[in-house]
Amino acid sequence: MGEYISAQRQNDSYLDKIAETPCSMPLSAVEKSDKFACLKQKIATEQGSRTGYLATNIPCFDQALSGGLAYQHVHLIATAYGDAAATGFILALLRAQIQQRPNAPIIWCSPRFSSQYGHICAEGMLVMGINPGQIIFIHDPHPARLLSAFEEALQTTGIAGVVAEYGLLAEKSDQWLRWAQRLRRAARAGDNLGFLLGPPASSTGFETSWSVASLSAQTAHLQGQKDYSKDWQHDWRPRWSARLTKSRKGYLAEADIYYCPISGQLSLLNDVAAEPAGQASFALPATASGADFNADFKDDAQPAPYLSADLSSYAS
């Protein structure tokens, strides 16, 4: 019987044979272009078949990201201490993700009673258009254990998104780089979006890095192209100044944006100024404040009219 040769040894012998083969004539520019096109198509077929994108609905961001935020990757969302802009920005992206995966849960890893970057409550989630019952919270005071849970959740399929608050762990550069490598490998095993929330940190090893800051209504009004001074004071839609500070595609972008809970979409702030006068205002009706708001969700009452129709199944 002949000697059994393993697949690895067969590949090695094949590569050795290729190395001993004399080089052929140089390829022309057209031949090189065709060869590279075939290789790109092969790579896209083998590696990109499972990779999708979540569009942000902001043209400059989607163009810089070649379609949107890539699945099977971790995206770093940073903000200043005490600013809830990054939390709101992540929730807006998760709302868009839920529209594509209606029944998929969201896993949120955070220290217990953490409010450095915003506090999540059930009523606020309903107003943002997200069913609180879809969110699974994982609490642990130690940031390393939280990232371990985040790593395991990234490898799970059938999830809309995974969020983790890393806190001060990013200040330890050696541990932070090791975690970035581990989380990157874990994200490739799953099929969802991963978000890291916290203070500014090194973006090495992550697909994208963002910096998000709150934008006051008065500042947004001054930046607008149309005078609607009577409307902006009652417009409660959140406004953020978002910057794409790092992307593996190599392109950066920044824009002032706002989020509409009714449509569940992000839009450019200039689009608010371009709205007709009758649509610029987004004031809450009188029944949306205080005890009346809570009464809308008791005794099987119908949700308030300012909520979108897709929240009817969540109100009880």
Wavefront OBJ file of the C-alpha trace (Angstrom):
o trace
v 0.000 0.000 0.000
v 1.169 3.454 -0.760
v 2.086 5.877 1.940
v -0.802 8.067 3.143
v -0.026 11.728 2.535
v -2.024 14.243 4.573
v -3.793 17.153 2.934
v -1.382 19.600 4.582
v 1.669 17.795 3.100
v -0.025 17.673 -0.276
v -0.588 21.426 -0.166
v 2.993 22.014 0.925
v 4.375 19.921 -1.930
v 2.130 21.757 -4.363
v 3.377 25.122 -3.121
v 6.986 23.928 -3.381
v 6.349 22.882 -6.971
v 4.889 26.291 -7.735
v 7.903 27.992 -6.184
v 10.266 25.980 -8.384
v 8.333 26.884 -11.533
v 10.128 29.620 -13.459
v 8.366 32.938 -13.685
v 6.325 33.539 -16.809
v 6.415 36.610 -18.955
v 5.231 39.843 -17.328
v 1.497 40.431 -17.607
v 0.123 43.368 -19.510
v -1.953 46.049 -17.802
v -5.188 44.596 -19.186
v -4.285 41.075 -18.038
v -3.403 42.349 -14.565
v -6.712 44.184 -14.343
v -8.645 41.065 -15.335
v -6.701 38.920 -12.879
v -7.319 41.295 -9.993
v -11.003 41.514 -10.905
v -11.299 37.717 -10.762
v -9.517 37.614 -7.405
v -11.768 40.335 -5.954
v -14.851 38.490 -7.150
v -13.597 35.247 -5.620
v -12.865 36.901 -2.280
v -16.273 38.602 -2.259
v -17.949 35.274 -2.977
v -16.080 33.331 -0.296
v -15.889 35.908 2.477
v -18.605 38.416 1.737
v -21.515 36.071 1.313
v -22.412 36.267 5.010
v -21.567 39.924 5.471
v -24.386 42.466 5.315
v -24.762 46.112 6.117
v -27.073 48.286 8.166
v -27.643 51.576 6.362
v -27.647 54.685 8.566
v -29.834 56.688 6.144
v -27.201 59.448 6.256
v -25.665 59.708 2.750
v -22.182 60.811 3.802
v -21.882 57.967 6.349
v -23.262 55.269 4.047
v -20.952 56.363 1.232
v -17.921 56.373 3.532
v -18.857 52.884 4.783
v -19.667 51.502 1.316
v -23.251 50.794 2.270
v -23.467 51.097 6.044
v -22.348 49.465 9.275
v -21.032 45.989 8.537
v -22.390 42.948 10.312
v -19.983 40.542 12.028
v -17.909 43.455 13.272
v -17.595 45.600 16.392
v -18.186 49.348 16.157
v -16.795 51.729 18.781
v -19.170 54.567 19.773
v -17.519 57.133 22.055
v -18.883 60.181 23.812
v -17.997 62.551 26.631
v -18.654 61.629 30.241
v -22.219 62.435 31.242
v -23.461 62.745 27.658
v -26.204 60.327 26.596
v -25.766 61.054 22.871
v -23.914 57.803 22.116
v -26.589 55.749 23.884
v -29.318 57.437 21.866
v -27.352 56.974 18.643
v -26.961 53.239 19.317
v -30.663 52.900 20.124
v -31.525 54.620 16.851
v -29.348 52.150 14.949
v -30.864 49.220 16.856
v -34.342 50.470 15.963
v -33.380 50.259 12.281
v -31.929 46.796 12.896
v -35.135 45.632 14.603
v -37.114 46.642 11.556
v -35.087 44.056 9.633
v -35.179 41.453 12.445
v -38.465 42.082 14.263
v -38.284 39.160 16.707
v -34.544 39.196 17.419
v -33.462 40.167 20.955
v -30.893 42.791 21.933
v -28.241 42.054 24.559
v -26.992 45.023 26.579
v -23.996 44.500 28.896
v -23.509 47.264 31.453
v -22.520 47.779 35.078
v -25.473 47.783 37.439
v -26.934 51.257 38.044
v -24.645 52.676 35.362
v -25.701 56.098 34.101
v -22.450 57.715 32.958
v -23.652 57.684 29.356
v -27.408 57.743 29.756
v -29.998 55.720 31.620
v -32.345 53.337 29.808
v -35.930 53.088 31.034
v -38.912 51.156 29.683
v -41.054 54.188 28.817
v -38.146 55.832 27.040
v -37.592 52.685 25.006
v -41.229 52.709 23.902
v -40.941 56.312 22.778
v -37.776 55.416 20.856
v -39.771 52.685 19.128
v -38.160 49.658 20.800
v -40.004 47.019 22.765
v -38.368 46.825 26.238
v -39.157 43.118 26.294
v -36.663 42.545 23.478
v -33.697 43.765 25.526
v -31.746 41.344 27.703
v -29.595 43.141 30.279
v -26.383 41.656 31.650
v -25.042 43.467 34.709
v -21.633 42.996 36.279
v -19.474 45.526 38.132
v -16.234 44.209 36.627
v -15.558 45.448 33.059
v -13.544 42.366 32.070
v -16.416 40.025 32.973
v -18.790 42.270 31.062
v -16.613 42.044 27.955
v -16.485 38.273 28.389
v -20.269 38.188 28.251
v -20.148 40.570 25.284
v -17.688 38.255 23.539
v -19.945 35.238 24.037
v -23.022 37.141 22.847
v -21.210 38.241 19.680
v -20.776 34.599 18.698
v -24.498 33.914 19.040
v -26.633 33.952 15.913
v -30.166 35.297 15.640
v -29.544 38.461 17.682
v -30.309 41.971 16.460
v -27.346 43.569 18.217
v -25.029 43.412 21.209
v -23.955 46.450 23.255
v -21.326 46.674 25.991
v -20.137 49.557 28.151
v -16.400 49.206 28.691
v -15.893 52.070 31.159
v -12.303 52.663 32.262
v -10.938 49.421 30.805
v -9.805 51.318 27.708
v -7.204 53.173 29.796
v -5.198 49.941 30.114
v -3.751 49.880 26.613
v -2.299 46.347 26.712
v -5.538 44.750 27.903
v -7.585 46.905 25.549
v -5.658 45.728 22.471
v -6.009 42.081 23.503
v -9.738 42.531 23.994
v -10.036 44.218 20.595
v -8.497 41.166 18.921
v -10.689 38.736 20.855
v -13.872 40.673 20.116
v -13.028 40.944 16.457
v -12.657 37.150 16.164
v -15.850 36.602 18.163
v -17.859 38.959 15.936
v -16.850 37.022 12.827
v -18.438 33.884 14.308
v -21.855 35.519 14.715
v -24.195 37.361 12.384
v -25.097 40.515 14.297
v -23.848 44.023 15.063
v -21.586 44.737 18.018
v -21.382 48.156 19.686
v -18.926 49.274 22.351
v -20.062 52.304 24.327
v -17.850 54.487 26.488
v -15.293 57.307 26.655
v -12.840 58.022 23.801
v -10.552 55.016 23.324
v -8.134 53.503 20.854
v -9.946 52.219 17.765
v -7.274 49.720 16.733
v -8.871 46.406 15.833
v -12.414 47.705 15.380
v -14.278 48.136 12.117
v -15.374 51.719 12.759
v -15.001 54.357 15.432
v -17.498 57.133 16.109
v -17.647 60.258 18.233
v -21.160 61.433 19.097
v -22.114 64.558 21.047
v -25.436 66.110 21.968
v -26.556 69.098 19.964
v -28.826 71.546 21.713
v -32.035 72.622 20.039
v -30.931 76.260 20.027
v -27.620 75.399 18.348
v -29.472 73.313 15.776
v -31.792 76.250 15.130
v -28.887 78.611 14.556
v -27.345 76.145 12.095
v -30.575 75.777 10.115
v -31.229 77.442 6.802
v -34.797 78.462 7.594
v -36.253 80.495 10.408
v -38.635 78.458 12.519
v -37.922 80.024 15.907
v -41.375 79.157 17.217
v -40.969 75.488 16.359
v -37.519 74.468 17.601
v -38.354 75.230 21.227
v -41.020 72.490 21.185
v -39.184 70.011 18.986
v -38.109 67.202 21.309
v -36.467 64.997 18.673
v -32.860 64.258 19.757
v -30.089 65.950 17.800
v -26.502 64.793 17.674
v -23.238 65.820 16.115
v -21.801 62.534 14.799
v -18.304 61.999 13.421
v -16.980 58.853 11.779
v -13.403 59.066 13.068
v -12.131 55.737 11.750
v -13.187 53.275 9.074
v -11.444 50.316 7.504
v -12.633 51.635 4.155
v -10.394 54.644 4.720
v -13.084 57.319 4.432
v -14.237 59.669 7.195
v -17.366 61.799 7.513
v -19.235 64.009 9.928
v -22.735 65.452 10.059
v -25.290 67.000 12.373
v -28.234 64.613 12.522
v -31.528 64.094 14.290
v -33.622 61.031 15.079
v -37.368 60.738 14.495
v -39.002 58.095 16.738
v -42.098 58.037 14.537
v -40.318 56.930 11.359
v -37.433 55.272 13.195
v -34.888 56.920 10.897
v -31.878 59.168 11.228
v -31.837 62.268 9.026
v -29.598 65.217 8.348
v -30.307 68.254 10.482
v -30.570 70.425 7.370
v -33.579 68.352 6.357
v -35.438 69.772 9.362
v -34.848 73.288 8.132
v -36.076 72.261 4.691
v -39.377 70.921 6.021
v -42.561 72.901 5.374
v -43.607 75.157 8.209
v -46.475 72.872 9.188
v -44.157 69.854 9.572
v -41.163 71.429 11.260
v -42.692 71.283 14.707
v -42.698 67.961 16.519
v -44.255 68.992 19.809
v -45.733 66.317 22.045
v -49.494 66.497 22.553
v -50.790 67.354 26.009
v -51.643 63.703 26.708
v -47.961 62.733 26.407
v -46.728 64.235 29.657
v -46.936 63.312 33.309
v -49.577 60.909 34.571
v -51.483 61.026 31.291
v -48.536 59.352 29.547
v -48.545 56.482 32.009
v -52.321 56.156 31.724
v -51.997 55.499 28.000
v -50.376 52.143 28.735
v -52.664 50.879 31.487
v -55.822 48.822 31.455
v -55.254 47.678 27.871
v -55.630 51.228 26.582
v -54.527 52.091 23.076
v -51.111 53.749 22.716
v -50.912 57.499 22.335
v -51.293 58.763 18.762
v -47.751 60.145 18.627
v -46.350 56.603 18.747
v -45.933 54.703 15.517
v -48.394 51.987 14.601
v -45.839 49.209 15.012
v -45.781 49.854 18.771
v -49.397 48.802 19.204
v -48.376 45.218 19.890
v -45.991 46.378 22.621
v -48.389 48.589 24.563
v -50.326 46.864 27.293
l 1 2 3 4 5 6 7 8 9 10 11 12 13 14 15 16 17 18 19 20 21 22 23 24 25 26 27 28 29 30 31 32 33 34 35 36 37 38 39 40 41 42 43 44 45 46 47 48 49 50 51 52 53 54 55 56 57 58 59 60 61 62 63 64 65 66 67 68 69 70 71 72 73 74 75 76 77 78 79 80 81 82 83 84 85 86 87 88 89 90 91 92 93 94 95 96 97 98 99 100 101 102 103 104 105 106 107 108 109 110 111 112 113 114 115 116 117 118 119 120 121 122 123 124 125 126 127 128 129 130 131 132 133 134 135 136 137 138 139 140 141 142 143 144 145 146 147 148 149 150 151 152 153 154 155 156 157 158 159 160 161 162 163 164 165 166 167 168 169 170 171 172 173 174 175 176 177 178 179 180 181 182 183 184 185 186 187 188 189 190 191 192 193 194 195 196 197 198 199 200 201 202 203 204 205 206 207 208 209 210 211 212 213 214 215 216 217 218 219 220 221 222 223 224 225 226 227 228 229 230 231 232 233 234 235 236 237 238 239 240 241 242 243 244 245 246 247 248 249 250 251 252 253 254 255 256 257 258 259 260 261 262 263 264 265 266 267 268 269 270 271 272 273 274 275 276 277 278 279 280 281 282 283 284 285 286 287 288 289 290 291 292 293 294 295 296 297 298 299 300 301 302 303 304 305 306 307 308 309 310 311 312 313 314 315 316
